[in-house]
Amino acid sequence: MRFIPSNYKDIMASSPNPQPEPIMEHIPLEDMEGEMVISQCKSIVQKANEILGKMKPETEMEECVQSKINLTEDYIGCVLDYLKNTPGSKE
């Protein structure tokens, strides 16, 4: 990120063309997808570990919570299957 002086607004207001330039360089979304996925996967793992830490074999859960866990497992499995079957994906 570039350094923006504290008087940026004053400088831009006094310029002949007071169109502010973007504060951050434009980063195409597709360039950030890998970072986003890595961050989200780390978050999923952390939360799953917390859930596992609270579970015992005899733990009872409401049906709606069980359903969310089943859906989550299915979604994660679908993503993994997609990655395994996509040419050029990281092995």
C-alpha positions, 0 to 999 in steps of 0.5 A: 500500500502506498503512503498517503499524506495526512493532508491528502484531501487538502492537496487533492482539493487544491489541485486543478483536477480534484479527482482523487486517485484510488488509495490502494492499487487495484488488485483484481479479485481473481488475484486474491482468490488463493489467499482467500481460500487459504485463509478460509480453510485455516478458519474452518480447521480452527473452528472444527478443532474447537468443535471437536474439543467440545464433543464427547461420544455421548454428546447430544446435538439438536437435529438442526445442528447435526444437519449443518455439520452434515452439509458442511462435510458434504460441501467440503467434500465437493470442493476437495473432489473438484480440486482433485479432478481439476487439471492444473490444481495443486496436488 
